[in-house]
Amino acid sequence: MKKIKVLIVDDHLLVRTGIISLLKEAKEFTIVDEADNGKDAVEKSLWLRPDVTLMDISMPGMSGFEAIRKIRQYDPHLNILVLTMFDTEEYLVHALKCGATGIINKNAGKDKLIEAIKITAQGKRYAGGFSDFYVEELMKKYGSNKEVDFDAIVLTKREKQILKLIAAGNETNEIAEIIGIAFRTVQYHKFHLMQKLKLGSSTTLTHFAVEYEYHLLKK
């Protein structure tokens, strides 16, 4: 039986090592290579043409979302399975909009991960057990808000940086560590963004960040 070729993309060595070990045990997969950043993920996906690129989202430099869109620009037929800690409706929709074939939570068990890779390798959508009908309804629900003129919104360089990190799935403490500022400073920026954008909660801020990032990636 032909083995499924997989490229592993995650900026954490322990995560990559764990996934590689797990897939080797299954004996149905061949690990063609691994990458720890979005730039390498794009280059290796296009060069090696794996059956599935298992893509982390939160990475330094080029995020997984950006990497997916770049891969899609050059080859719309490659299969990409997003691996993330965030499997909210917003992230599911955003991943699919960017061109991912599917999405799976990092906390999923071994059997679920293997199932997801097998389904994705066939070019079929994997959405954590959600039906295609439900996913299509979500796509309508979280469609880009055409009433928002994103280009007219004036943001500082720091605000754009924080929105990008929120969209990539980073928590407040992670944003503080990545940027190199205090936890409370990030909290202040998020609070100021909610006031500036007239958003009522951190959830709506996350949704805005995802939509804003999607808008930028389309340009």
MDTraj code that builds the backbone (N, CA, C; nanometers):
import mdtraj as md
import numpy as np

residues = "MET LYS LYS ILE LYS VAL LEU ILE VAL ASP ASP HIS LEU LEU VAL ARG THR GLY ILE ILE SER LEU LEU LYS GLU ALA LYS GLU PHE THR ILE VAL ASP GLU ALA ASP ASN GLY LYS ASP ALA VAL GLU LYS SER LEU TRP LEU ARG PRO ASP VAL THR LEU MET ASP ILE SER MET PRO GLY MET SER GLY PHE GLU ALA ILE ARG LYS ILE ARG GLN TYR ASP PRO HIS LEU ASN ILE LEU VAL LEU THR MET PHE ASP THR GLU GLU TYR LEU VAL HIS ALA LEU LYS CYS GLY ALA THR GLY ILE ILE ASN LYS ASN ALA GLY LYS ASP LYS LEU ILE GLU ALA ILE LYS ILE THR ALA GLN GLY LYS ARG TYR ALA GLY GLY PHE SER ASP PHE TYR VAL GLU GLU LEU MET LYS LYS TYR GLY SER ASN LYS GLU VAL ASP PHE ASP ALA ILE VAL LEU THR LYS ARG GLU LYS GLN ILE LEU LYS LEU ILE ALA ALA GLY ASN GLU THR ASN GLU ILE ALA GLU ILE ILE GLY ILE ALA PHE ARG THR VAL GLN TYR HIS LYS PHE HIS LEU MET GLN LYS LEU LYS LEU GLY SER SER THR THR LEU THR HIS PHE ALA VAL GLU TYR GLU TYR HIS LEU LEU LYS LYS".split()
xyz = np.array([
    [0.0832, -0.1196, 0.0000],
    [0.0000, 0.0000, 0.0000],
    [0.0876, 0.1260, 0.0000],
    [0.0510, 0.2213, -0.0848],
    [0.1270, 0.3446, -0.0945],
    [0.1132, 0.4257, 0.0334],
    [0.2272, 0.4688, 0.0869],
    [0.2248, 0.5473, 0.2092],
    [0.1919, 0.6932, 0.1802],
    [0.1289, 0.7586, 0.2775],
    [0.0928, 0.8999, 0.2664],
    [0.2125, 0.9858, 0.3061],
    [0.2536, 1.0734, 0.2154],
    [0.3697, 1.1597, 0.2409],
    [0.3249, 1.2846, 0.3190],
    [0.3918, 1.3093, 0.4318],
    [0.3519, 1.4188, 0.5197],
    [0.4696, 1.5118, 0.5483],
    [0.4442, 1.6422, 0.5397],
    [0.5402, 1.7439, 0.5816],
    [0.4904, 1.8010, 0.7139],
    [0.5746, 1.8014, 0.8163],
    [0.5369, 1.8502, 0.9491],
    [0.5886, 1.9926, 0.9679],
    [0.4984, 2.0873, 0.9983],
    [0.5376, 2.2269, 1.0189],
    [0.4922, 2.2733, 1.1567],
    [0.5887, 2.3018, 1.2433],
    [0.5601, 2.3547, 1.3776],
    [0.6890, 2.4145, 1.4310],
    [0.6787, 2.5278, 1.5005],
    [0.8006, 2.5920, 1.5486],
    [0.8528, 2.5317, 1.6790],
    [0.7821, 2.4317, 1.7322],
    [0.8281, 2.3649, 1.8539],
    [0.8847, 2.2270, 1.8209],
    [1.0108, 2.2069, 1.8521],
    [1.0787, 2.0811, 1.8212],
    [1.0100, 1.9622, 1.8867],
    [0.9677, 1.9784, 2.0117],
    [0.9041, 1.8672, 2.0824],
    [0.7731, 1.8252, 2.0162],
    [0.6985, 1.9236, 1.9668],
    [0.5724, 1.8927, 1.8971],
    [0.6016, 1.8150, 1.7699],
    [0.6978, 1.8634, 1.6918],
    [0.7329, 1.7949, 1.5666],
    [0.7814, 1.6529, 1.5940],
    [0.8666, 1.6401, 1.6940],
    [0.9216, 1.5082, 1.7280],
    [0.8106, 1.4121, 1.7694],
    [0.7158, 1.4635, 1.8482],
    [0.6049, 1.3795, 1.8943],
    [0.5165, 1.3326, 1.7802],
    [0.4861, 1.4235, 1.6883],
    [0.4010, 1.3883, 1.5740],
    [0.4723, 1.2883, 1.4827],
    [0.5994, 1.3131, 1.4584],
    [0.6775, 1.2223, 1.3735],
    [0.6801, 1.0829, 1.4329],
    [0.7040, 1.0735, 1.5639],
    [0.7062, 0.9437, 1.6321],
    [0.5715, 0.8736, 1.6218],
    [0.4650, 0.9503, 1.6402],
    [0.3296, 0.8948, 1.6345],
    [0.2983, 0.8411, 1.4949],
    [0.3321, 0.9172, 1.3924],
    [0.3001, 0.8753, 1.2558],
    [0.3871, 0.7578, 1.2105],
    [0.5095, 0.7533, 1.2586],
    [0.5952, 0.6399, 1.2240],
    [0.5420, 0.5098, 1.2836],
    [0.4843, 0.5197, 1.4017],
    [0.4241, 0.4021, 1.4660],
    [0.3083, 0.3488, 1.3821],
    [0.2346, 0.4399, 1.3193],
    [0.1187, 0.3991, 1.2400],
    [0.1591, 0.3242, 1.1134],
    [0.2820, 0.3465, 1.0661],
    [0.3379, 0.2746, 0.9508],
    [0.2589, 0.2935, 0.8207],
    [0.1764, 0.3963, 0.8181],
    [0.1008, 0.4271, 0.6954],
    [0.1488, 0.5566, 0.6324],
    [0.2499, 0.6182, 0.6975],
    [0.2933, 0.7503, 0.6555],
    [0.4439, 0.7552, 0.6326],
    [0.4833, 0.8456, 0.5444],
    [0.6243, 0.8762, 0.5239],
    [0.6448, 1.0234, 0.5536],
    [0.7344, 1.0544, 0.6458],
    [0.7644, 1.1935, 0.6793],
    [0.8679, 1.2426, 0.5788],
    [0.8265, 1.3302, 0.4886],
    [0.9184, 1.3759, 0.3839],
    [1.0159, 1.4810, 0.4346],
    [0.9731, 1.5580, 0.5350],
    [1.0609, 1.6608, 0.5930],
    [0.9846, 1.7308, 0.7040],
    [1.0495, 1.8264, 0.7669],
    [0.9858, 1.9088, 0.8695],
    [1.0331, 2.0524, 0.8535],
    [0.9551, 2.1475, 0.9073],
    [0.9896, 2.2894, 0.9002],
    [0.9451, 2.3567, 1.0294],
    [1.0175, 2.4623, 1.0681],
    [0.9830, 2.5317, 1.1926],
    [0.9396, 2.6756, 1.1701],
    [0.9124, 2.7118, 1.0433],
    [0.8659, 2.8472, 1.0151],
    [0.7871, 2.8481, 0.8846],
    [0.7096, 2.9552, 0.8637],
    [0.6222, 2.9638, 0.7481],
    [0.6954, 2.9680, 0.6154],
    [0.8089, 3.0382, 0.6101],
    [0.8849, 3.0503, 0.4851],
    [0.9312, 2.9129, 0.4367],
    [0.9894, 2.8345, 0.5273],
    [1.0348, 2.6999, 0.4905],
    [0.9169, 2.6104, 0.4553],
    [0.8047, 2.6319, 0.5235],
    [0.6850, 2.5517, 0.4962],
    [0.6399, 2.5700, 0.3520],
    [0.6428, 2.6955, 0.3052],
    [0.6027, 2.7249, 0.1668],
    [0.6998, 2.6583, 0.0695],
    [0.8293, 2.6796, 0.0915],
    [0.9305, 2.6278, -0.0007],
    [0.9286, 2.4748, -0.0056],
    [0.9201, 2.4104, 0.1107],
    [0.9242, 2.2643, 0.1149],
    [0.7951, 2.2016, 0.0622],
    [0.6829, 2.2680, 0.0854],
    [0.5563, 2.2168, 0.0328],
    [0.5587, 2.2159, -0.1193],
    [0.6076, 2.3247, -0.1778],
    [0.6093, 2.3364, -0.3232],
    [0.7164, 2.2480, -0.3863],
    [0.8267, 2.2287, -0.3152],
    [0.9365, 2.1474, -0.3688],
    [0.9104, 1.9977, -0.3518],
    [0.8657, 1.9574, -0.2334],
    [0.8489, 1.8155, -0.2026],
    [0.7123, 1.7610, -0.2409],
    [0.6139, 1.8494, -0.2526],
    [0.4771, 1.8121, -0.2898],
    [0.4247, 1.6937, -0.2070],
    [0.4161, 1.7119, -0.0747],
    [0.3633, 1.6045, 0.0105],
    [0.2145, 1.5835, -0.0142],
    [0.1642, 1.4688, 0.0277],
    [0.0197, 1.4447, 0.0186],
    [-0.0542, 1.5355, 0.1158],
    [0.0114, 1.5636, 0.2303],
    [-0.0464, 1.6528, 0.3313],
    [0.0644, 1.7347, 0.3965],
    [0.0429, 1.8663, 0.4049],
    [0.1284, 1.9513, 0.4880],
    [0.0518, 1.9758, 0.6176],
    [0.1083, 1.9300, 0.7287],
    [0.0463, 1.9496, 0.8595],
    [0.0994, 2.0808, 0.9144],
    [0.0156, 2.1849, 0.9146],
    [0.0595, 2.3227, 0.9329],
    [0.0181, 2.3844, 1.0666],
    [0.1184, 2.4251, 1.1452],
    [0.0916, 2.5040, 1.2646],
    [0.0567, 2.6461, 1.2208],
    [-0.0178, 2.7186, 1.3036],
    [-0.0575, 2.8548, 1.2681],
    [0.0304, 2.9595, 1.3342],
    [0.0520, 2.9441, 1.4639],
    [0.1269, 3.0445, 1.5392],
    [0.2771, 3.0185, 1.5291],
    [0.3419, 3.0931, 1.4379],
    [0.4863, 3.0792, 1.4192],
    [0.5478, 3.2174, 1.4041],
    [0.6748, 3.2326, 1.4410],
    [0.7402, 3.3628, 1.4260],
    [0.7568, 3.3983, 1.2787],
    [0.7556, 3.5279, 1.2490],
    [0.7705, 3.5700, 1.1100],
    [0.6426, 3.5483, 1.0328],
    [0.6474, 3.4615, 0.9335],
    [0.5305, 3.4307, 0.8526],
    [0.4405, 3.3328, 0.9249],
    [0.3145, 3.3717, 0.9496],
    [0.2213, 3.2826, 1.0191],
    [0.1778, 3.1687, 0.9279],
    [0.1160, 3.0684, 0.9875],
    [0.0642, 2.9571, 0.9094],
    [-0.0386, 3.0022, 0.8079],
    [-0.1233, 3.0983, 0.8454],
    [-0.2244, 3.1487, 0.7528],
    [-0.1588, 3.2099, 0.6280],
    [-0.0545, 3.2893, 0.6495],
    [0.0160, 3.3495, 0.5368],
    [0.0798, 3.2418, 0.4492],
    [0.1401, 3.1420, 0.5146],
    [0.2050, 3.0331, 0.4414],
    [0.1044, 2.9578, 0.3550],
    [-0.0136, 2.9334, 0.4109],
    [-0.1177, 2.8618, 0.3361],
    [-0.1558, 2.9394, 0.2103],
    [-0.1768, 3.0691, 0.2245],
    [-0.2168, 3.1502, 0.1099],
    [-0.1082, 3.1529, 0.0019],
    [0.0179, 3.1589, 0.0449],
    [0.1277, 3.1592, -0.0526],
    [0.1363, 3.0256, -0.1255],
    [0.1197, 2.9172, -0.0518],
    [0.1211, 2.7839, -0.1141],
    [0.0080, 2.7750, -0.2163],
    [-0.1086, 2.8232, -0.1781],
    [-0.2260, 2.8184, -0.2651],
    [-0.2066, 2.9020, -0.3928],
    [-0.1336, 3.0127, -0.3807],
    [-0.1090, 3.0979, -0.4974],
    [-0.0318, 3.0233, -0.6055],
    [0.0600, 2.9377, -0.5625],
    [0.1450, 2.8644, -0.6568],
    [0.0901, 2.7272, -0.6939],
    [0.0216, 2.6638, -0.6008],
    [-0.0332, 2.5312, -0.6287],
    [-0.1614, 2.5092, -0.5492],
    [-0.2765, 2.5259, -0.6127],
    [-0.4055, 2.5125, -0.5433],
    [-0.4434, 2.3681, -0.5119],
    [-0.3607, 2.2733, -0.5548],
    [-0.3972, 2.1327, -0.5385],
    [-0.3310, 2.0645, -0.4181],
    [-0.2373, 2.1305, -0.3540],
    [-0.1722, 2.0704, -0.2373],
    [-0.2684, 2.0700, -0.1184],
    [-0.2637, 1.9648, -0.0397],
    [-0.3541, 1.9504, 0.0746],
    [-0.2864, 1.9984, 0.2021],
    [-0.3562, 2.0832, 0.2763],
    [-0.2996, 2.1422, 0.3986],
    [-0.3956, 2.1207, 0.5154],
    [-0.3444, 2.0583, 0.6191],
    [-0.4225, 2.0350, 0.7408],
    [-0.3683, 2.1256, 0.8509],
    [-0.4506, 2.2179, 0.8974],
    [-0.4093, 2.3114, 1.0012],
    [-0.4102, 2.2427, 1.1372],
    [-0.3012, 2.2590, 1.2097],
    [-0.2864, 2.2032, 1.3434],
    [-0.2816, 2.3200, 1.4416],
    [-0.3807, 2.3303, 1.5294],
    [-0.3900, 2.4486, 1.6146],
    [-0.4497, 2.4169, 1.7505],
    [-0.4240, 2.5049, 1.8462],
    [-0.4875, 2.4939, 1.9778],
    [-0.6252, 2.5569, 1.9754],
    [-0.6563, 2.6294, 1.8671],
    [-0.7803, 2.7049, 1.8596],
    [-0.8705, 2.6474, 1.7510],
    [-0.9782, 2.5833, 1.7920],
    [-1.0704, 2.5263, 1.6943],
    [-1.2085, 2.5910, 1.7058],
    [-1.2078, 2.7218, 1.7303],
    [-1.3338, 2.7960, 1.7344],
    [-1.3899, 2.8055, 1.5933],
    [-1.5142, 2.8463, 1.5840],
    [-1.5779, 2.8616, 1.4536],
    [-1.5016, 2.9618, 1.3666],
    [-1.4561, 3.0726, 1.4294],
    [-1.3844, 3.1751, 1.3537],
    [-1.2574, 3.1198, 1.2903],
    [-1.1818, 3.0399, 1.3672],
    [-1.0562, 2.9873, 1.3153],
    [-1.0793, 2.8820, 1.2089],
    [-1.1842, 2.8035, 1.2256],
    [-1.2190, 2.7051, 1.1238],
    [-1.2480, 2.7756, 0.9914],
    [-1.3329, 2.8769, 0.9969],
    [-1.3698, 2.9501, 0.8758],
    [-1.2484, 3.0209, 0.8156],
    [-1.1692, 3.0852, 0.9000],
    [-1.0534, 3.1586, 0.8490],
    [-0.9541, 3.0644, 0.7820],
    [-0.9309, 2.9479, 0.8429],
    [-0.8385, 2.8497, 0.7851],
    [-0.8866, 2.8047, 0.6475],
    [-1.0159, 2.7776, 0.6363],
    [-1.0718, 2.7340, 0.5078],
    [-1.0661, 2.8458, 0.4036],
    [-1.0925, 2.9696, 0.4477],
    [-1.0857, 3.0836, 0.3566],
    [-0.9445, 3.1021, 0.3018],
    [-0.8458, 3.0783, 0.3869],
    [-0.7069, 3.0951, 0.3447],
    [-0.6621, 2.9842, 0.2507],
    [-0.7385, 2.8747, 0.2479],
    [-0.7053, 2.7670, 0.1550],
    [-0.6720, 2.6344, 0.2187],
    [-0.6886, 2.6236, 0.3506],
    [-0.6627, 2.4951, 0.4166],
    [-0.7659, 2.3919, 0.3731],
    [-0.7227, 2.2671, 0.3670],
    [-0.8152, 2.1584, 0.3353],
    [-0.8931, 2.1175, 0.4598],
    [-0.8299, 2.1324, 0.5750],
    [-0.8967, 2.0958, 0.7000],
    [-0.8266, 2.1552, 0.8197],
    [-0.8817, 2.1279, 0.9382],
    [-0.8267, 2.1803, 1.0624],
    [-0.8482, 2.0784, 1.1734],
    [-0.7478, 2.0641, 1.2602],
    [-0.7595, 1.9721, 1.3731],
    [-0.6925, 2.0339, 1.4954],
    [-0.7496, 2.0082, 1.6113],
    [-0.6969, 2.0616, 1.7365],
    [-0.5766, 1.9803, 1.7831],
    [-0.4779, 2.0495, 1.8409],
    [-0.3575, 1.9816, 1.8898],
    [-0.3876, 1.8844, 2.0036],
    [-0.5021, 1.9016, 2.0668],
    [-0.5395, 1.8120, 2.1762],
    [-0.6138, 1.6871, 2.1274],
    [-0.6330, 1.6769, 1.9973],
    [-0.7010, 1.5584, 1.9432],
    [-0.6146, 1.4355, 1.9676],
    [-0.6771, 1.3233, 1.9808],
    [-0.6033, 1.1999, 2.0044],
    [-0.5356, 1.1468, 1.8797],
    [-0.4561, 1.0429, 1.8977],
    [-0.3814, 0.9813, 1.7882],
    [-0.4727, 0.9362, 1.6751],
    [-0.5811, 0.8681, 1.7096],
    [-0.6722, 0.8157, 1.6070],
    [-0.7352, 0.9275, 1.5252],
    [-0.7718, 1.0373, 1.5924],
    [-0.8326, 1.1506, 1.5222],
    [-0.7335, 1.2155, 1.4255],
    [-0.6088, 1.2282, 1.4711],
    [-0.5063, 1.2889, 1.3859],
    [-0.4828, 1.2035, 1.2617],
    [-0.4718, 1.0742, 1.2809],
    [-0.4511, 0.9825, 1.1682],
    [-0.5694, 0.9896, 1.0719],
    [-0.6903, 0.9906, 1.1278],
    [-0.8105, 1.0027, 1.0447],
    [-0.8087, 1.1315, 0.9637],
    [-0.7742, 1.2417, 1.0302],
    [-0.7729, 1.3724, 0.9642],
    [-0.6714, 1.3762, 0.8503],
    [-0.5539, 1.3204, 0.8715],
    [-0.4512, 1.3202, 0.7675],
    [-0.4957, 1.2358, 0.6486],
    [-0.5548, 1.1203, 0.6762],
    [-0.6013, 1.0319, 0.5680],
    [-0.7092, 1.0999, 0.4840],
    [-0.8037, 1.1657, 0.5507],
    [-0.9116, 1.2341, 0.4783],
    [-0.8564, 1.3504, 0.3979],
    [-0.7680, 1.4288, 0.4599],
    [-0.7082, 1.5442, 0.3926],
    [-0.6248, 1.5014, 0.2724],
    [-0.5553, 1.3891, 0.2844],
    [-0.4709, 1.3387, 0.1757],
    [-0.5523, 1.3086, 0.0505],
    [-0.6808, 1.2845, 0.0685],
    [-0.7700, 1.2583, -0.0452],
    [-0.8265, 1.3871, -0.1045],
    [-0.7866, 1.4997, -0.0464],
    [-0.8369, 1.6274, -0.0942],
    [-0.9740, 1.6612, -0.0398],
    [-1.0164, 1.5867, 0.0626],
    [-1.1481, 1.6088, 0.1212],
    [-1.1369, 1.7003, 0.2428],
    [-1.2391, 1.7799, 0.2650],
    [-1.2414, 1.8717, 0.3789],
    [-1.2517, 1.7943, 0.5099],
    [-1.1710, 1.8362, 0.6096],
    [-1.1818, 1.7789, 0.7435],
    [-1.2074, 1.8931, 0.8409],
    [-1.3182, 1.8852, 0.9110],
    [-1.3557, 1.9939, 1.0025],
    [-1.3926, 1.9395, 1.1398],
    [-1.3147, 1.8465, 1.1886],
    [-1.3345, 1.7959, 1.3237],
    [-1.4681, 1.7285, 1.3475],
    [-1.5227, 1.6681, 1.2449],
    [-1.6489, 1.5973, 1.2623],
    [-1.7718, 1.6776, 1.2250],
    [-1.7540, 1.8085, 1.1969],
    [-1.8679, 1.8894, 1.1547],
    [-1.9100, 1.8503, 1.0131],
    [-2.0377, 1.8515, 0.9873],
    [-2.0886, 1.8175, 0.8546],
    [-2.0573, 1.9292, 0.7561],
    [-2.0561, 1.8958, 0.6268],
    [-2.0332, 1.9969, 0.5241],
    [-2.1400, 2.1057, 0.5286],
    [-2.2628, 2.0647, 0.5578],
    [-2.3722, 2.1624, 0.5657],
    [-2.3448, 2.2636, 0.6769],
    [-2.3030, 2.2131, 0.7934],
    [-2.2752, 2.3014, 0.9068],
    [-2.1601, 2.3971, 0.8739],
    [-2.0558, 2.3440, 0.8093],
    [-1.9417, 2.4274, 0.7726],
    [-1.9832, 2.5361, 0.6743],
    [-2.0659, 2.5001, 0.5763],
    [-2.1128, 2.5996, 0.4794],
    [-2.1940, 2.7089, 0.5471],
    [-2.2730, 2.6709, 0.6474],
    [-2.3503, 2.7707, 0.7225],
    [-2.2575, 2.8633, 0.8000],
    [-2.1487, 2.8060, 0.8538],
    [-2.0503, 2.8879, 0.9253],
    [-1.9819, 2.9851, 0.8295],
    [-1.9529, 2.9387, 0.7093],
    [-1.8875, 3.0243, 0.6109],
    [-1.9749, 3.1456, 0.5783],
    [-2.1053, 3.1225, 0.5750],
    [-2.1987, 3.2331, 0.5505],
    [-2.2040, 3.3253, 0.6728],
    [-2.2102, 3.2631, 0.7899],
    [-2.2224, 3.3392, 0.9143],
    [-2.1020, 3.4290, 0.9372],
    [-1.9824, 3.3750, 0.9106],
    [-1.8600, 3.4507, 0.9352],
    [-1.7980, 3.5025, 0.8057],
    [-1.8801, 3.5255, 0.7064],
    [-1.8303, 3.5831, 0.5820],
    [-1.7739, 3.7213, 0.6087],
    [-1.6807, 3.7625, 0.5243],
    [-1.6212, 3.8947, 0.5435],
    [-1.7291, 4.0017, 0.5502],
    [-1.7203, 4.0854, 0.6490],
    [-1.8187, 4.1916, 0.6677],
    [-1.7923, 4.3049, 0.5684],
    [-1.8718, 4.3111, 0.4634],
    [-1.8495, 4.4083, 0.3573],
    [-1.8798, 4.5507, 0.4013],
    [-1.9468, 4.5663, 0.5153],
    [-1.9791, 4.6994, 0.5633],
    [-1.8587, 4.7641, 0.6302],
    [-1.7594, 4.6848, 0.6644],
    [-1.6395, 4.7381, 0.7290],
    [-1.5377, 4.7753, 0.6225],
    [-1.4968, 4.9013, 0.6224],
    [-1.3933, 4.9454, 0.5302],
    [-1.2602, 4.9342, 0.6033],
    [-1.1970, 4.8172, 0.5916],
    [-1.0734, 4.7917, 0.6649],
    [-0.9632, 4.8909, 0.6278],
    [-0.9607, 4.9340, 0.5020],
    [-0.8555, 5.0258, 0.4578],
    [-0.8696, 5.1642, 0.5209],
    [-0.9899, 5.1961, 0.5671],
    [-1.0128, 5.3276, 0.6277],
    [-0.9782, 5.3292, 0.7769],
    [-0.9539, 5.2111, 0.8343],
    [-0.9228, 5.2025, 0.9770],
    [-0.7760, 5.2382, 0.9997],
    [-0.7524, 5.3382, 1.0823],
    [-0.6161, 5.3847, 1.1109],
    [-0.5653, 5.3159, 1.2374],
    [-0.4617, 5.2375, 1.2217],
    [-0.4032, 5.1653, 1.3345],
    [-0.2541, 5.1953, 1.3429],
    [-0.2021, 5.1933, 1.4642],
    [-0.0582, 5.2117, 1.4816],
    [0.0143, 5.0833, 1.4443],
    [0.1450, 5.0915, 1.4274],
    [0.2256, 4.9745, 1.3939],
    [0.2112, 4.8678, 1.5019],
    [0.2097, 4.9095, 1.6289],
    [0.1959, 4.8148, 1.7399],
    [0.0587, 4.7486, 1.7402],
    [-0.0457, 4.8262, 1.7122],
    [-0.1817, 4.7703, 1.7083],
    [-0.1949, 4.6663, 1.5975],
    [-0.1361, 4.6952, 1.4820],
    [-0.1388, 4.5985, 1.3716],
    [-0.0636, 4.4709, 1.4097],
    [0.0485, 4.4897, 1.4786],
    [0.1289, 4.3754, 1.5218],
    [0.0501, 4.2868, 1.6179],
    [-0.0193, 4.3493, 1.7121],
    [-0.0966, 4.2738, 1.8101],
    [-0.2155, 4.2050, 1.7448],
    [-0.2829, 4.2724, 1.6533],
    [-0.3950, 4.2096, 1.5819],
    [-0.3485, 4.0877, 1.5038],
    [-0.2319, 4.0985, 1.4417],
    [-0.1779, 3.9859, 1.3647],
    [-0.1502, 3.8670, 1.4564],
    [-0.0962, 3.8939, 1.5737],
    [-0.0648, 3.7865, 1.6686],
    [-0.1920, 3.7254, 1.7269],
    [-0.2947, 3.8083, 1.7479],
    [-0.4239, 3.7561, 1.7946],
    [-0.4833, 3.6646, 1.6882],
    [-0.4795, 3.7097, 1.5629],
    [-0.5345, 3.6311, 1.4532],
    [-0.4631, 3.4981, 1.4364],
    [-0.3348, 3.4943, 1.4734],
    [-0.2562, 3.3716, 1.4624],
    [-0.2815, 3.2768, 1.5794],
    [-0.3638, 3.3206, 1.6755],
    [-0.4024, 3.2317, 1.7843],
    [-0.3227, 3.2464, 1.9120],
    [-0.2491, 3.3556, 1.9265],
    [-0.1679, 3.3753, 2.0462],
    [-0.2491, 3.4354, 2.1610],
    [-0.2260, 3.3839, 2.2808],
    [-0.2876, 3.4391, 2.4008],
    [-0.2092, 3.5624, 2.4444],
    [-0.2645, 3.6370, 2.5413],
    [-0.2017, 3.7619, 2.5868],
    [-0.0587, 3.7407, 2.6353],
    [-0.0366, 3.6363, 2.7148],
    [0.0986, 3.6107, 2.7670],
    [0.1963, 3.5756, 2.6547],
    [0.1478, 3.5067, 2.5521],
    [0.2337, 3.4715, 2.4397],
    [0.2687, 3.5941, 2.3569],
    [0.1714, 3.6828, 2.3386],
    [0.1967, 3.8068, 2.2653],
    [0.3021, 3.8899, 2.3371],
    [0.2882, 3.8988, 2.4696],
    [0.3849, 3.9743, 2.5502],
    [0.5261, 3.9183, 2.5332],
    [0.5373, 3.7864, 2.5331],
    [0.6681, 3.7213, 2.5192],
    [0.7262, 3.7421, 2.3796],
    [0.6428, 3.7300, 2.2765],
    [0.6898, 3.7457, 2.1388],
    [0.7384, 3.8870, 2.1123],
    [0.6596, 3.9861, 2.1573],
    [0.6946, 4.1264, 2.1313],
    [0.8033, 4.1751, 2.2266],
    [0.8031, 4.1193, 2.3479],
    [0.9011, 4.1622, 2.4472],
    [0.8537, 4.2801, 2.5305],
    [0.7221, 4.2800, 2.5604],
    [0.6655, 4.3842, 2.6444],
    [0.5897, 4.3193, 2.7604],
    [0.5473, 4.4009, 2.8553],
    [0.4803, 4.3484, 2.9736],
    [0.3403, 4.2946, 2.9404],
    [0.2982, 4.1958, 3.0187],
    [0.1660, 4.1361, 3.0037],
    [0.0585, 4.2433, 3.0116],
    [0.0709, 4.3334, 3.1093],
    [-0.0300, 4.4379, 3.1274],
    [-0.0313, 4.5370, 3.0118],
    [0.0829, 4.5561, 2.9487],
    [0.0888, 4.6460, 2.8331],
    [0.0070, 4.5878, 2.7177],
    [0.0175, 4.4569, 2.6990],
    [-0.0628, 4.3913, 2.5946],
    [-0.2104, 4.4036, 2.6286],
    [-0.2437, 4.3829, 2.7559],
    [-0.3825, 4.3975, 2.7996],
    [-0.4338, 4.5379, 2.7688],
    [-0.3507, 4.6389, 2.7943],
    [-0.3897, 4.7770, 2.7672],
    [-0.4158, 4.7976, 2.6181],
    [-0.3240, 4.7465, 2.5345],
    [-0.3400, 4.7615, 2.3894],
    [-0.4687, 4.6944, 2.3420],
    [-0.4988, 4.5764, 2.3956],
    [-0.6206, 4.5056, 2.3559],
    [-0.7448, 4.5835, 2.3993],
    [-0.7410, 4.6384, 2.5208],
    [-0.8533, 4.7176, 2.5711],
    [-0.8715, 4.8431, 2.4858],
    [-0.7597, 4.9078, 2.4523],
    [-0.7658, 5.0295, 2.3698],
    [-0.8191, 4.9961, 2.2299],
    [-0.7786, 4.8819, 2.1753],
    [-0.8284, 4.8400, 2.0440],
    [-0.9796, 4.8179, 2.0469],
    [-1.0285, 4.7559, 2.1540],
    [-1.1727, 4.7318, 2.1649],
    [-1.2491, 4.8638, 2.1702],
    [-1.1932, 4.9611, 2.2418],
    [-1.2574, 5.0927, 2.2485],
    [-1.2512, 5.1627, 2.1125],
    [-1.1360, 5.1592, 2.0512],
    [-1.1135, 5.2268, 1.9233],
    [-1.2018, 5.1697, 1.8124],
    [-1.2172, 5.0370, 1.8137],
    [-1.2938, 4.9690, 1.7090],
    [-1.4398, 4.9466, 1.7478],
    [-1.4737, 4.9926, 1.8713],
    [-1.6108, 4.9777, 1.9226],
    [-1.6539, 4.8311, 1.9270],
    [-1.5660, 4.7498, 1.9867],
    [-1.5924, 4.6071, 2.0019],
    [-1.6246, 4.5779, 2.1478],
    [-1.7198, 4.4894, 2.1702],
    [-1.7706, 4.4700, 2.3054],
    [-1.6996, 4.3677, 2.3910],
    [-1.6144, 4.2839, 2.3325],
    [-1.5513, 4.1780, 2.4110],
    [-1.4241, 4.1294, 2.3429],
    [-1.3471, 4.0486, 2.4163],
    [-1.2248, 3.9917, 2.3593],
    [-1.2578, 3.8944, 2.2464],
    [-1.3756, 3.8320, 2.2550],
    [-1.4179, 3.7393, 2.1493],
    [-1.4397, 3.8138, 2.0179],
    [-1.5075, 3.9288, 2.0255],
    [-1.5305, 4.0080, 1.9041],
    [-1.3993, 4.0685, 1.8532],
    [-1.3054, 4.0958, 1.9437],
    [-1.1744, 4.1448, 1.9018],
    [-1.1016, 4.0360, 1.8236],
    [-1.1106, 3.9134, 1.8711],
    [-1.0483, 3.8012, 1.8004],
    [-1.1096, 3.7846, 1.6617],
    [-1.2419, 3.7932, 1.6549],
    [-1.3091, 3.7810, 1.5260],
    [-1.2660, 3.8926, 1.4319],
    [-1.2568, 4.0154, 1.4834],
    [-1.2117, 4.1272, 1.4011],
    [-1.0694, 4.1031, 1.3527],
    [-0.9816, 4.0569, 1.4438],
    [-0.8415, 4.0337, 1.4083],
    [-0.8300, 3.9325, 1.2951],
    [-0.9093, 3.8269, 1.3025],
    [-0.9091, 3.7235, 1.1988],
    [-0.9550, 3.7815, 1.0650],
    [-1.0641, 3.8582, 1.0676],
    [-1.1166, 3.9178, 0.9447],
    [-1.0207, 4.0244, 0.8888],
    [-0.9589, 4.1002, 0.9775],
    [-0.8638, 4.2038, 0.9347],
    [-0.7417, 4.1400, 0.8696],
    [-0.6924, 4.0339, 0.9311],
    [-0.5767, 3.9629, 0.8755],
    [-0.6111, 3.9015, 0.7403],
    [-0.7322, 3.8464, 0.7301],
    [-0.7766, 3.7885, 0.6036],
    [-0.7822, 3.8955, 0.4951],
    [-0.8296, 4.0142, 0.5330],
    [-0.8365, 4.1258, 0.4376],
    [-0.6970, 4.1619, 0.3884],
    [-0.5998, 4.1673, 0.4804],
    [-0.4627, 4.2029, 0.4418],
    [-0.4010, 4.0968, 0.3517],
    [-0.4277, 3.9710, 0.3807],
    [-0.3714, 3.8620, 0.3022],
    [-0.4271, 3.8581, 0.1600],
    [-0.5473, 3.9096, 0.1426],
    [-0.6104, 3.9105, 0.0096],
    [-0.5492, 4.0181, -0.0802],
    [-0.4905, 4.1213, -0.0188],
    [-0.4415, 4.2369, -0.0960],
    [-0.3165, 4.2009, -0.1757],
])
top = md.Topology()
chain = top.add_chain()
for i, resn in enumerate(residues, 1):
    res = top.add_residue(resn, chain, resSeq=i)
    for name in ("N", "CA", "C"):
        top.add_atom(name, md.element.get_by_symbol(name[0]), res)
traj = md.Trajectory(xyz[None], top)
